[in-house]
Amino acid sequence: MGSEEVKVIGSRVSPFAVRTMIAFNIKCVEYELIEENILNKSDLLLKSNPVYKKIPVLIHRQRPICESLVILQYIDEVGLPGPQSSLLIPTIGPQPVSGLLTLMTRYVP
């Protein structure tokens, strides 16, 4: 992601949006938080996530990426420069470790 513009449509009260913000902070990536009122959804959110109309949505390279775990995988796959280069989702070879992924999905905000 480097010097490219990174935006997150989310809310500080959403555990799913907070999950993505924590990931960006771990990876030392600067991002712009576009605070979303989940009761009065903006046109940007409806355009970026027309199917589910939910947060968080990552906008990178003018493309929306929805769902917090998909965003975490995207952050890992893009490969970020900087001091924190470890993977956010543990893997064995090319596959995520299913037990840890299940744990993250169910119990880690």
Gaussian input, Z-matrix of N, CA and C with variables (Angstrom, degrees):
# hf/3-21g

backbone

0 1
 N
 C     1     B1
 C     2     B2     1     A1
 N     3     B3     2     A2     1     D1
 C     4     B4     3     A3     2     D2
 C     5     B5     4     A4     3     D3
 N     6     B6     5     A5     4     D4
 C     7     B7     6     A6     5     D5
 C     8     B8     7     A7     6     D6
 N     9     B9     8     A8     7     D7
 C    10    B10     9     A9     8     D8
 C    11    B11    10    A10     9     D9
 N    12    B12    11    A11    10    D10
 C    13    B13    12    A12    11    D11
 C    14    B14    13    A13    12    D12
 N    15    B15    14    A14    13    D13
 C    16    B16    15    A15    14    D14
 C    17    B17    16    A16    15    D15
 N    18    B18    17    A17    16    D16
 C    19    B19    18    A18    17    D17
 C    20    B20    19    A19    18    D18
 N    21    B21    20    A20    19    D19
 C    22    B22    21    A21    20    D20
 C    23    B23    22    A22    21    D21
 N    24    B24    23    A23    22    D22
 C    25    B25    24    A24    23    D23
 C    26    B26    25    A25    24    D24
 N    27    B27    26    A26    25    D25
 C    28    B28    27    A27    26    D26
 C    29    B29    28    A28    27    D27
 N    30    B30    29    A29    28    D28
 C    31    B31    30    A30    29    D29
 C    32    B32    31    A31    30    D30
 N    33    B33    32    A32    31    D31
 C    34    B34    33    A33    32    D32
 C    35    B35    34    A34    33    D33
 N    36    B36    35    A35    34    D34
 C    37    B37    36    A36    35    D35
 C    38    B38    37    A37    36    D36
 N    39    B39    38    A38    37    D37
 C    40    B40    39    A39    38    D38
 C    41    B41    40    A40    39    D39
 N    42    B42    41    A41    40    D40
 C    43    B43    42    A42    41    D41
 C    44    B44    43    A43    42    D42
 N    45    B45    44    A44    43    D43
 C    46    B46    45    A45    44    D44
 C    47    B47    46    A46    45    D45
 N    48    B48    47    A47    46    D46
 C    49    B49    48    A48    47    D47
 C    50    B50    49    A49    48    D48
 N    51    B51    50    A50    49    D49
 C    52    B52    51    A51    50    D50
 C    53    B53    52    A52    51    D51
 N    54    B54    53    A53    52    D52
 C    55    B55    54    A54    53    D53
 C    56    B56    55    A55    54    D54
 N    57    B57    56    A56    55    D55
 C    58    B58    57    A57    56    D56
 C    59    B59    58    A58    57    D57
 N    60    B60    59    A59    58    D58
 C    61    B61    60    A60    59    D59
 C    62    B62    61    A61    60    D60
 N    63    B63    62    A62    61    D61
 C    64    B64    63    A63    62    D62
 C    65    B65    64    A64    63    D63
 N    66    B66    65    A65    64    D64
 C    67    B67    66    A66    65    D65
 C    68    B68    67    A67    66    D66
 N    69    B69    68    A68    67    D67
 C    70    B70    69    A69    68    D68
 C    71    B71    70    A70    69    D69
 N    72    B72    71    A71    70    D70
 C    73    B73    72    A72    71    D71
 C    74    B74    73    A73    72    D72
 N    75    B75    74    A74    73    D73
 C    76    B76    75    A75    74    D74
 C    77    B77    76    A76    75    D75
 N    78    B78    77    A77    76    D76
 C    79    B79    78    A78    77    D77
 C    80    B80    79    A79    78    D78
 N    81    B81    80    A80    79    D79
 C    82    B82    81    A81    80    D80
 C    83    B83    82    A82    81    D81
 N    84    B84    83    A83    82    D82
 C    85    B85    84    A84    83    D83
 C    86    B86    85    A85    84    D84
 N    87    B87    86    A86    85    D85
 C    88    B88    87    A87    86    D86
 C    89    B89    88    A88    87    D87
 N    90    B90    89    A89    88    D88
 C    91    B91    90    A90    89    D89
 C    92    B92    91    A91    90    D90
 N    93    B93    92    A92    91    D91
 C    94    B94    93    A93    92    D92
 C    95    B95    94    A94    93    D93
 N    96    B96    95    A95    94    D94
 C    97    B97    96    A96    95    D95
 C    98    B98    97    A97    96    D96
 N    99    B99    98    A98    97    D97
 C   100   B100    99    A99    98    D98
 C   101   B101   100   A100    99    D99
 N   102   B102   101   A101   100   D100
 C   103   B103   102   A102   101   D101
 C   104   B104   103   A103   102   D102
 N   105   B105   104   A104   103   D103
 C   106   B106   105   A105   104   D104
 C   107   B107   106   A106   105   D105
 N   108   B108   107   A107   106   D106
 C   109   B109   108   A108   107   D107
 C   110   B110   109   A109   108   D108
 N   111   B111   110   A110   109   D109
 C   112   B112   111   A111   110   D110
 C   113   B113   112   A112   111   D111
 N   114   B114   113   A113   112   D112
 C   115   B115   114   A114   113   D113
 C   116   B116   115   A115   114   D114
 N   117   B117   116   A116   115   D115
 C   118   B118   117   A117   116   D116
 C   119   B119   118   A118   117   D117
 N   120   B120   119   A119   118   D118
 C   121   B121   120   A120   119   D119
 C   122   B122   121   A121   120   D120
 N   123   B123   122   A122   121   D121
 C   124   B124   123   A123   122   D122
 C   125   B125   124   A124   123   D123
 N   126   B126   125   A125   124   D124
 C   127   B127   126   A126   125   D125
 C   128   B128   127   A127   126   D126
 N   129   B129   128   A128   127   D127
 C   130   B130   129   A129   128   D128
 C   131   B131   130   A130   129   D129
 N   132   B132   131   A131   130   D130
 C   133   B133   132   A132   131   D131
 C   134   B134   133   A133   132   D132
 N   135   B135   134   A134   133   D133
 C   136   B136   135   A135   134   D134
 C   137   B137   136   A136   135   D135
 N   138   B138   137   A137   136   D136
 C   139   B139   138   A138   137   D137
 C   140   B140   139   A139   138   D138
 N   141   B141   140   A140   139   D139
 C   142   B142   141   A141   140   D140
 C   143   B143   142   A142   141   D141
 N   144   B144   143   A143   142   D142
 C   145   B145   144   A144   143   D143
 C   146   B146   145   A145   144   D144
 N   147   B147   146   A146   145   D145
 C   148   B148   147   A147   146   D146
 C   149   B149   148   A148   147   D147
 N   150   B150   149   A149   148   D148
 C   151   B151   150   A150   149   D149
 C   152   B152   151   A151   150   D150
 N   153   B153   152   A152   151   D151
 C   154   B154   153   A153   152   D152
 C   155   B155   154   A154   153   D153
 N   156   B156   155   A155   154   D154
 C   157   B157   156   A156   155   D155
 C   158   B158   157   A157   156   D156
 N   159   B159   158   A158   157   D157
 C   160   B160   159   A159   158   D158
 C   161   B161   160   A160   159   D159
 N   162   B162   161   A161   160   D160
 C   163   B163   162   A162   161   D161
 C   164   B164   163   A163   162   D162
 N   165   B165   164   A164   163   D163
 C   166   B166   165   A165   164   D164
 C   167   B167   166   A166   165   D165
 N   168   B168   167   A167   166   D166
 C   169   B169   168   A168   167   D167
 C   170   B170   169   A169   168   D168
 N   171   B171   170   A170   169   D169
 C   172   B172   171   A171   170   D170
 C   173   B173   172   A172   171   D171
 N   174   B174   173   A173   172   D172
 C   175   B175   174   A174   173   D173
 C   176   B176   175   A175   174   D174
 N   177   B177   176   A176   175   D175
 C   178   B178   177   A177   176   D176
 C   179   B179   178   A178   177   D177
 N   180   B180   179   A179   178   D178
 C   181   B181   180   A180   179   D179
 C   182   B182   181   A181   180   D180
 N   183   B183   182   A182   181   D181
 C   184   B184   183   A183   182   D182
 C   185   B185   184   A184   183   D183
 N   186   B186   185   A185   184   D184
 C   187   B187   186   A186   185   D185
 C   188   B188   187   A187   186   D186
 N   189   B189   188   A188   187   D187
 C   190   B190   189   A189   188   D188
 C   191   B191   190   A190   189   D189
 N   192   B192   191   A191   190   D190
 C   193   B193   192   A192   191   D191
 C   194   B194   193   A193   192   D192
 N   195   B195   194   A194   193   D193
 C   196   B196   195   A195   194   D194
 C   197   B197   196   A196   195   D195
 N   198   B198   197   A197   196   D196
 C   199   B199   198   A198   197   D197
 C   200   B200   199   A199   198   D198
 N   201   B201   200   A200   199   D199
 C   202   B202   201   A201   200   D200
 C   203   B203   202   A202   201   D201
 N   204   B204   203   A203   202   D202
 C   205   B205   204   A204   203   D203
 C   206   B206   205   A205   204   D204
 N   207   B207   206   A206   205   D205
 C   208   B208   207   A207   206   D206
 C   209   B209   208   A208   207   D207
 N   210   B210   209   A209   208   D208
 C   211   B211   210   A210   209   D209
 C   212   B212   211   A211   210   D210
 N   213   B213   212   A212   211   D211
 C   214   B214   213   A213   212   D212
 C   215   B215   214   A214   213   D213
 N   216   B216   215   A215   214   D214
 C   217   B217   216   A216   215   D215
 C   218   B218   217   A217   216   D216
 N   219   B219   218   A218   217   D217
 C   220   B220   219   A219   218   D218
 C   221   B221   220   A220   219   D219
 N   222   B222   221   A221   220   D220
 C   223   B223   222   A222   221   D221
 C   224   B224   223   A223   222   D222
 N   225   B225   224   A224   223   D223
 C   226   B226   225   A225   224   D224
 C   227   B227   226   A226   225   D225
 N   228   B228   227   A227   226   D226
 C   229   B229   228   A228   227   D227
 C   230   B230   229   A229   228   D228
 N   231   B231   230   A230   229   D229
 C   232   B232   231   A231   230   D230
 C   233   B233   232   A232   231   D231
 N   234   B234   233   A233   232   D232
 C   235   B235   234   A234   233   D233
 C   236   B236   235   A235   234   D234
 N   237   B237   236   A236   235   D235
 C   238   B238   237   A237   236   D236
 C   239   B239   238   A238   237   D237
 N   240   B240   239   A239   238   D238
 C   241   B241   240   A240   239   D239
 C   242   B242   241   A241   240   D240
 N   243   B243   242   A242   241   D241
 C   244   B244   243   A243   242   D242
 C   245   B245   244   A244   243   D243
 N   246   B246   245   A245   244   D244
 C   247   B247   246   A246   245   D245
 C   248   B248   247   A247   246   D246
 N   249   B249   248   A248   247   D247
 C   250   B250   249   A249   248   D248
 C   251   B251   250   A250   249   D249
 N   252   B252   251   A251   250   D250
 C   253   B253   252   A252   251   D251
 C   254   B254   253   A253   252   D252
 N   255   B255   254   A254   253   D253
 C   256   B256   255   A255   254   D254
 C   257   B257   256   A256   255   D255
 N   258   B258   257   A257   256   D256
 C   259   B259   258   A258   257   D257
 C   260   B260   259   A259   258   D258
 N   261   B261   260   A260   259   D259
 C   262   B262   261   A261   260   D260
 C   263   B263   262   A262   261   D261
 N   264   B264   263   A263   262   D262
 C   265   B265   264   A264   263   D263
 C   266   B266   265   A265   264   D264
 N   267   B267   266   A266   265   D265
 C   268   B268   267   A267   266   D266
 C   269   B269   268   A268   267   D267
 N   270   B270   269   A269   268   D268
 C   271   B271   270   A270   269   D269
 C   272   B272   271   A271   270   D270
 N   273   B273   272   A272   271   D271
 C   274   B274   273   A273   272   D272
 C   275   B275   274   A274   273   D273
 N   276   B276   275   A275   274   D274
 C   277   B277   276   A276   275   D275
 C   278   B278   277   A277   276   D276
 N   279   B279   278   A278   277   D277
 C   280   B280   279   A279   278   D278
 C   281   B281   280   A280   279   D279
 N   282   B282   281   A281   280   D280
 C   283   B283   282   A282   281   D281
 C   284   B284   283   A283   282   D282
 N   285   B285   284   A284   283   D283
 C   286   B286   285   A285   284   D284
 C   287   B287   286   A286   285   D285
 N   288   B288   287   A287   286   D286
 C   289   B289   288   A288   287   D287
 C   290   B290   289   A289   288   D288
 N   291   B291   290   A290   289   D289
 C   292   B292   291   A291   290   D290
 C   293   B293   292   A292   291   D291
 N   294   B294   293   A293   292   D292
 C   295   B295   294   A294   293   D293
 C   296   B296   295   A295   294   D294
 N   297   B297   296   A296   295   D295
 C   298   B298   297   A297   296   D296
 C   299   B299   298   A298   297   D297
 N   300   B300   299   A299   298   D298
 C   301   B301   300   A300   299   D299
 C   302   B302   301   A301   300   D300
 N   303   B303   302   A302   301   D301
 C   304   B304   303   A303   302   D302
 C   305   B305   304   A304   303   D303
 N   306   B306   305   A305   304   D304
 C   307   B307   306   A306   305   D305
 C   308   B308   307   A307   306   D306
 N   309   B309   308   A308   307   D307
 C   310   B310   309   A309   308   D308
 C   311   B311   310   A310   309   D309
 N   312   B312   311   A311   310   D310
 C   313   B313   312   A312   311   D311
 C   314   B314   313   A313   312   D312
 N   315   B315   314   A314   313   D313
 C   316   B316   315   A315   314   D314
 C   317   B317   316   A316   315   D315
 N   318   B318   317   A317   316   D316
 C   319   B319   318   A318   317   D317
 C   320   B320   319   A319   318   D318
 N   321   B321   320   A320   319   D319
 C   322   B322   321   A321   320   D320
 C   323   B323   322   A322   321   D321
 N   324   B324   323   A323   322   D322
 C   325   B325   324   A324   323   D323
 C   326   B326   325   A325   324   D324

   B1=1.4373
   B2=1.5089
   B3=1.3203
   B4=1.4577
   B5=1.5076
   B6=1.3323
   B7=1.4543
   B8=1.5237
   B9=1.3252
   B10=1.4449
   B11=1.5176
   B12=1.3271
   B13=1.4482
   B14=1.5280
   B15=1.3161
   B16=1.4583
   B17=1.5258
   B18=1.3324
   B19=1.4652
   B20=1.5136
   B21=1.3109
   B22=1.4552
   B23=1.5225
   B24=1.3258
   B25=1.4632
   B26=1.5158
   B27=1.3157
   B28=1.4583
   B29=1.5114
   B30=1.3058
   B31=1.4586
   B32=1.5180
   B33=1.3001
   B34=1.4634
   B35=1.5286
   B36=1.3250
   B37=1.4643
   B38=1.5237
   B39=1.3097
   B40=1.4614
   B41=1.5286
   B42=1.3400
   B43=1.4637
   B44=1.5300
   B45=1.3198
   B46=1.4578
   B47=1.5280
   B48=1.3211
   B49=1.4575
   B50=1.5259
   B51=1.3137
   B52=1.4658
   B53=1.5298
   B54=1.3346
   B55=1.4685
   B56=1.5250
   B57=1.3281
   B58=1.4690
   B59=1.5218
   B60=1.3271
   B61=1.4650
   B62=1.5291
   B63=1.3284
   B64=1.4632
   B65=1.5284
   B66=1.3356
   B67=1.4684
   B68=1.5264
   B69=1.3235
   B70=1.4667
   B71=1.5190
   B72=1.3169
   B73=1.4650
   B74=1.5220
   B75=1.3312
   B76=1.4670
   B77=1.5202
   B78=1.3356
   B79=1.4622
   B80=1.5302
   B81=1.3290
   B82=1.4685
   B83=1.5351
   B84=1.3199
   B85=1.4645
   B86=1.5215
   B87=1.3155
   B88=1.4573
   B89=1.5178
   B90=1.3169
   B91=1.4513
   B92=1.5255
   B93=1.3108
   B94=1.4587
   B95=1.5147
   B96=1.3339
   B97=1.4569
   B98=1.5173
   B99=1.3043
   B100=1.4582
   B101=1.5234
   B102=1.3241
   B103=1.4653
   B104=1.5242
   B105=1.3278
   B106=1.4599
   B107=1.5227
   B108=1.3145
   B109=1.4580
   B110=1.5209
   B111=1.3177
   B112=1.4599
   B113=1.5293
   B114=1.3090
   B115=1.4625
   B116=1.5224
   B117=1.3306
   B118=1.4581
   B119=1.5292
   B120=1.3270
   B121=1.4556
   B122=1.5282
   B123=1.3237
   B124=1.4567
   B125=1.5252
   B126=1.3213
   B127=1.4612
   B128=1.5265
   B129=1.3393
   B130=1.4565
   B131=1.5322
   B132=1.3302
   B133=1.4641
   B134=1.5215
   B135=1.3195
   B136=1.4612
   B137=1.5270
   B138=1.3311
   B139=1.4609
   B140=1.5374
   B141=1.3292
   B142=1.4618
   B143=1.5288
   B144=1.3007
   B145=1.4661
   B146=1.5329
   B147=1.3352
   B148=1.4624
   B149=1.5240
   B150=1.3248
   B151=1.4579
   B152=1.5286
   B153=1.3384
   B154=1.4659
   B155=1.5236
   B156=1.3325
   B157=1.4759
   B158=1.5298
   B159=1.3538
   B160=1.4639
   B161=1.5179
   B162=1.3392
   B163=1.4468
   B164=1.5187
   B165=1.3044
   B166=1.4614
   B167=1.5230
   B168=1.3280
   B169=1.4567
   B170=1.5254
   B171=1.3200
   B172=1.4537
   B173=1.5219
   B174=1.3129
   B175=1.4573
   B176=1.5176
   B177=1.3288
   B178=1.4590
   B179=1.5149
   B180=1.3164
   B181=1.4672
   B182=1.5322
   B183=1.3149
   B184=1.4653
   B185=1.5220
   B186=1.3344
   B187=1.4540
   B188=1.5211
   B189=1.3256
   B190=1.4615
   B191=1.5207
   B192=1.3161
   B193=1.4560
   B194=1.5195
   B195=1.3234
   B196=1.4616
   B197=1.5262
   B198=1.3244
   B199=1.4639
   B200=1.5278
   B201=1.3169
   B202=1.4633
   B203=1.5251
   B204=1.3279
   B205=1.4631
   B206=1.5271
   B207=1.3158
   B208=1.4646
   B209=1.5248
   B210=1.3224
   B211=1.4715
   B212=1.5318
   B213=1.3438
   B214=1.4692
   B215=1.5252
   B216=1.3285
   B217=1.4618
   B218=1.5220
   B219=1.3270
   B220=1.4623
   B221=1.5252
   B222=1.3349
   B223=1.4601
   B224=1.5295
   B225=1.3291
   B226=1.4622
   B227=1.5215
   B228=1.3343
   B229=1.4604
   B230=1.5189
   B231=1.3298
   B232=1.4597
   B233=1.5189
   B234=1.3150
   B235=1.4632
   B236=1.5167
   B237=1.2809
   B238=1.4506
   B239=1.5179
   B240=1.3112
   B241=1.4567
   B242=1.5263
   B243=1.2811
   B244=1.4527
   B245=1.5084
   B246=1.3300
   B247=1.4560
   B248=1.5254
   B249=1.3040
   B250=1.4580
   B251=1.5219
   B252=1.3186
   B253=1.4561
   B254=1.5229
   B255=1.3393
   B256=1.4606
   B257=1.5251
   B258=1.3233
   B259=1.4518
   B260=1.5227
   B261=1.3238
   B262=1.4551
   B263=1.5244
   B264=1.3349
   B265=1.4561
   B266=1.5263
   B267=1.3398
   B268=1.4663
   B269=1.5279
   B270=1.3360
   B271=1.4540
   B272=1.5200
   B273=1.3180
   B274=1.4619
   B275=1.5125
   B276=1.3214
   B277=1.4664
   B278=1.5219
   B279=1.3200
   B280=1.4640
   B281=1.5233
   B282=1.3398
   B283=1.4587
   B284=1.5322
   B285=1.3559
   B286=1.4655
   B287=1.5228
   B288=1.3003
   B289=1.4627
   B290=1.5224
   B291=1.3259
   B292=1.4566
   B293=1.5228
   B294=1.3142
   B295=1.4552
   B296=1.5204
   B297=1.3246
   B298=1.4637
   B299=1.5185
   B300=1.3388
   B301=1.4580
   B302=1.5205
   B303=1.3402
   B304=1.4591
   B305=1.5191
   B306=1.3249
   B307=1.4552
   B308=1.5209
   B309=1.3482
   B310=1.4655
   B311=1.5258
   B312=1.3180
   B313=1.4580
   B314=1.5067
   B315=1.3183
   B316=1.4560
   B317=1.5192
   B318=1.3330
   B319=1.4569
   B320=1.5180
   B321=1.3115
   B322=1.4619
   B323=1.5191
   B324=1.3153
   B325=1.4699
   B326=1.5057
   A1=109.76
   A2=116.28
   A3=121.51
   A4=115.00
   A5=116.08
   A6=120.75
   A7=112.20
   A8=117.88
   A9=121.11
   A10=110.07
   A11=115.32
   A12=120.55
   A13=110.55
   A14=116.11
   A15=122.79
   A16=107.22
   A17=115.57
   A18=120.84
   A19=109.15
   A20=115.21
   A21=121.38
   A22=107.77
   A23=115.11
   A24=119.69
   A25=105.56
   A26=116.40
   A27=118.99
   A28=111.51
   A29=114.15
   A30=121.70
   A31=108.26
   A32=116.24
   A33=120.40
   A34=112.17
   A35=117.80
   A36=120.52
   A37=112.50
   A38=118.28
   A39=122.02
   A40=109.58
   A41=117.92
   A42=119.05
   A43=112.28
   A44=117.86
   A45=120.87
   A46=110.81
   A47=116.77
   A48=120.38
   A49=110.41
   A50=116.68
   A51=120.84
   A52=110.16
   A53=117.20
   A54=121.06
   A55=110.46
   A56=117.38
   A57=120.08
   A58=110.91
   A59=117.23
   A60=119.73
   A61=110.92
   A62=117.12
   A63=120.88
   A64=109.63
   A65=116.19
   A66=120.36
   A67=110.83
   A68=117.80
   A69=120.32
   A70=110.81
   A71=117.12
   A72=119.63
   A73=110.95
   A74=117.91
   A75=120.93
   A76=110.42
   A77=116.17
   A78=121.38
   A79=113.04
   A80=117.75
   A81=123.21
   A82=111.38
   A83=116.43
   A84=122.33
   A85=108.28
   A86=115.11
   A87=119.38
   A88=108.87
   A89=116.01
   A90=121.44
   A91=109.11
   A92=114.34
   A93=120.29
   A94=107.66
   A95=116.68
   A96=120.95
   A97=108.28
   A98=115.52
   A99=121.68
   A100=105.85
   A101=114.92
   A102=121.33
   A103=109.51
   A104=115.51
   A105=121.95
   A106=110.05
   A107=115.74
   A108=121.53
   A109=106.45
   A110=117.39
   A111=119.72
   A112=113.05
   A113=117.47
   A114=120.16
   A115=112.05
   A116=117.04
   A117=122.47
   A118=107.25
   A119=117.06
   A120=122.14
   A121=111.93
   A122=114.91
   A123=121.27
   A124=111.05
   A125=115.18
   A126=120.85
   A127=110.82
   A128=117.17
   A129=120.67
   A130=110.75
   A131=117.47
   A132=120.54
   A133=110.79
   A134=117.22
   A135=120.77
   A136=111.46
   A137=116.63
   A138=120.93
   A139=110.58
   A140=117.17
   A141=121.93
   A142=112.64
   A143=117.59
   A144=122.18
   A145=108.67
   A146=117.50
   A147=120.47
   A148=114.15
   A149=118.89
   A150=120.60
   A151=111.07
   A152=117.02
   A153=120.69
   A154=113.66
   A155=116.26
   A156=121.34
   A157=111.87
   A158=116.17
   A159=120.89
   A160=110.47
   A161=114.42
   A162=122.00
   A163=107.90
   A164=118.07
   A165=130.09
   A166=111.34
   A167=113.84
   A168=122.35
   A169=106.95
   A170=115.95
   A171=122.00
   A172=107.37
   A173=117.16
   A174=121.33
   A175=106.93
   A176=114.99
   A177=121.72
   A178=107.74
   A179=116.06
   A180=121.56
   A181=111.13
   A182=115.32
   A183=124.48
   A184=112.77
   A185=116.65
   A186=121.68
   A187=108.89
   A188=117.46
   A189=119.97
   A190=111.54
   A191=116.08
   A192=123.27
   A193=106.14
   A194=116.51
   A195=121.79
   A196=110.93
   A197=115.60
   A198=124.74
   A199=110.88
   A200=116.07
   A201=120.73
   A202=113.49
   A203=119.19
   A204=119.36
   A205=111.82
   A206=117.11
   A207=120.28
   A208=109.49
   A209=116.20
   A210=120.57
   A211=109.78
   A212=117.91
   A213=120.37
   A214=110.86
   A215=117.43
   A216=120.37
   A217=110.63
   A218=116.87
   A219=120.94
   A220=110.77
   A221=116.35
   A222=120.23
   A223=110.07
   A224=116.63
   A225=120.58
   A226=111.64
   A227=117.90
   A228=121.58
   A229=113.17
   A230=116.80
   A231=120.03
   A232=109.97
   A233=116.80
   A234=121.05
   A235=110.24
   A236=115.72
   A237=120.62
   A238=110.85
   A239=116.65
   A240=118.65
   A241=110.02
   A242=116.21
   A243=118.98
   A244=111.56
   A245=116.05
   A246=120.41
   A247=113.69
   A248=118.39
   A249=121.48
   A250=109.97
   A251=117.65
   A252=120.90
   A253=112.84
   A254=118.83
   A255=120.18
   A256=110.31
   A257=115.03
   A258=120.79
   A259=110.62
   A260=115.71
   A261=120.91
   A262=111.20
   A263=116.63
   A264=122.02
   A265=107.15
   A266=118.00
   A267=120.85
   A268=111.58
   A269=116.88
   A270=121.25
   A271=110.59
   A272=114.18
   A273=122.17
   A274=104.21
   A275=116.49
   A276=119.69
   A277=109.07
   A278=118.25
   A279=120.17
   A280=113.59
   A281=118.06
   A282=121.39
   A283=111.66
   A284=116.89
   A285=118.97
   A286=110.72
   A287=116.42
   A288=121.39
   A289=106.56
   A290=116.62
   A291=120.91
   A292=112.88
   A293=118.86
   A294=120.54
   A295=112.10
   A296=116.44
   A297=119.83
   A298=111.63
   A299=117.29
   A300=120.25
   A301=110.24
   A302=116.64
   A303=120.56
   A304=110.36
   A305=117.21
   A306=121.44
   A307=110.72
   A308=116.71
   A309=120.69
   A310=110.81
   A311=116.52
   A312=120.60
   A313=111.77
   A314=116.18
   A315=119.73
   A316=114.74
   A317=116.90
   A318=118.20
   A319=116.35
   A320=118.26
   A321=120.55
   A322=108.50
   A323=118.47
   A324=119.69
   A325=112.47
   D1=-36.77
   D2=171.62
   D3=44.97
   D4=-123.85
   D5=-175.54
   D6=-88.56
   D7=2.60
   D8=-179.83
   D9=-73.18
   D10=154.54
   D11=-178.27
   D12=-73.46
   D13=129.93
   D14=180.00
   D15=-122.80
   D16=125.29
   D17=178.63
   D18=-125.12
   D19=144.71
   D20=175.81
   D21=-125.21
   D22=121.65
   D23=171.83
   D24=-88.77
   D25=118.24
   D26=-175.90
   D27=-168.88
   D28=-167.93
   D29=179.23
   D30=-144.73
   D31=142.03
   D32=-179.89
   D33=-67.40
   D34=-13.58
   D35=179.74
   D36=-96.06
   D37=-3.52
   D38=179.04
   D39=-93.12
   D40=120.48
   D41=179.45
   D42=-63.10
   D43=-28.08
   D44=179.98
   D45=-73.15
   D46=-39.13
   D47=175.90
   D48=-69.79
   D49=-39.55
   D50=178.58
   D51=-61.85
   D52=-36.65
   D53=177.14
   D54=-56.33
   D55=-44.25
   D56=-179.38
   D57=-70.56
   D58=-37.47
   D59=179.17
   D60=-65.98
   D61=-38.17
   D62=176.21
   D63=-61.93
   D64=-42.18
   D65=179.65
   D66=-60.73
   D67=-43.47
   D68=178.75
   D69=-65.16
   D70=-37.49
   D71=178.16
   D72=-67.96
   D73=-39.08
   D74=176.67
   D75=-61.36
   D76=-41.87
   D77=-178.14
   D78=-83.23
   D79=-0.19
   D80=-179.93
   D81=57.93
   D82=43.56
   D83=178.61
   D84=-104.94
   D85=129.00
   D86=176.21
   D87=-78.84
   D88=137.65
   D89=-179.64
   D90=-143.95
   D91=158.10
   D92=175.15
   D93=-104.35
   D94=123.91
   D95=177.06
   D96=-90.07
   D97=121.48
   D98=173.75
   D99=-99.04
   D100=101.60
   D101=-175.18
   D102=-66.91
   D103=125.76
   D104=-175.85
   D105=-111.44
   D106=133.14
   D107=172.74
   D108=-87.08
   D109=109.48
   D110=-173.52
   D111=-71.14
   D112=-15.00
   D113=176.12
   D114=-85.83
   D115=-24.20
   D116=179.90
   D117=-130.65
   D118=84.32
   D119=-170.82
   D120=-71.41
   D121=137.79
   D122=-177.41
   D123=-79.30
   D124=162.73
   D125=176.53
   D126=-63.37
   D127=-34.87
   D128=179.20
   D129=-62.04
   D130=-43.88
   D131=178.00
   D132=-64.57
   D133=-45.28
   D134=-178.59
   D135=-64.44
   D136=-33.41
   D137=177.43
   D138=-75.45
   D139=-37.63
   D140=-175.77
   D141=-77.99
   D142=-32.33
   D143=-179.58
   D144=-133.88
   D145=70.38
   D146=-173.11
   D147=-70.71
   D148=-21.11
   D149=-177.15
   D150=-80.01
   D151=-56.96
   D152=-175.42
   D153=-96.73
   D154=-23.99
   D155=178.91
   D156=57.89
   D157=39.54
   D158=-177.45
   D159=-124.33
   D160=160.65
   D161=174.90
   D162=-98.82
   D163=158.03
   D164=2.41
   D165=-87.53
   D166=158.64
   D167=172.62
   D168=-132.48
   D169=125.60
   D170=174.02
   D171=-92.91
   D172=132.01
   D173=173.73
   D174=-114.17
   D175=113.02
   D176=-178.96
   D177=-138.06
   D178=132.57
   D179=-175.83
   D180=55.46
   D181=35.66
   D182=179.20
   D183=62.06
   D184=22.38
   D185=177.40
   D186=-118.98
   D187=133.00
   D188=177.12
   D189=-83.50
   D190=139.55
   D191=174.40
   D192=-126.14
   D193=123.32
   D194=-173.14
   D195=-109.50
   D196=161.94
   D197=179.06
   D198=76.97
   D199=128.08
   D200=-172.70
   D201=-61.95
   D202=-42.15
   D203=-179.26
   D204=-70.58
   D205=-33.01
   D206=175.22
   D207=-65.77
   D208=-38.31
   D209=177.37
   D210=-63.66
   D211=-42.47
   D212=178.25
   D213=-61.33
   D214=-43.55
   D215=177.49
   D216=-62.02
   D217=-41.04
   D218=179.80
   D219=-62.28
   D220=-43.14
   D221=178.99
   D222=-59.55
   D223=-42.35
   D224=178.34
   D225=-65.79
   D226=-43.24
   D227=-175.55
   D228=-71.05
   D229=-34.16
   D230=-179.58
   D231=-67.52
   D232=-33.52
   D233=-179.57
   D234=74.34
   D235=112.68
   D236=-174.83
   D237=-107.62
   D238=136.64
   D239=173.50
   D240=-74.95
   D241=159.57
   D242=176.10
   D243=126.88
   D244=-179.14
   D245=-173.45
   D246=-69.60
   D247=-26.70
   D248=-176.75
   D249=-103.35
   D250=92.71
   D251=-177.31
   D252=-105.72
   D253=4.82
   D254=179.53
   D255=-71.18
   D256=156.15
   D257=-179.21
   D258=-75.84
   D259=145.01
   D260=177.40
   D261=-79.75
   D262=-36.03
   D263=178.89
   D264=-109.14
   D265=116.52
   D266=-177.89
   D267=-60.46
   D268=144.11
   D269=-179.40
   D270=-133.98
   D271=156.87
   D272=166.77
   D273=-121.14
   D274=108.25
   D275=-172.60
   D276=66.27
   D277=-136.17
   D278=-178.38
   D279=-85.46
   D280=-7.37
   D281=-174.37
   D282=-101.17
   D283=140.13
   D284=173.34
   D285=-64.81
   D286=150.12
   D287=175.78
   D288=-74.79
   D289=110.88
   D290=-169.28
   D291=-63.99
   D292=-39.00
   D293=-179.71
   D294=-63.82
   D295=-44.40
   D296=178.34
   D297=-69.10
   D298=-36.01
   D299=177.70
   D300=-64.96
   D301=-40.52
   D302=176.92
   D303=-63.31
   D304=-43.28
   D305=178.02
   D306=-59.81
   D307=-45.40
   D308=179.78
   D309=-62.62
   D310=-39.12
   D311=-177.00
   D312=-67.81
   D313=-40.82
   D314=-173.30
   D315=-89.30
   D316=-32.19
   D317=-168.71
   D318=-121.61
   D319=-12.79
   D320=-179.04
   D321=-106.95
   D322=119.79
   D323=-178.96
   D324=-66.17

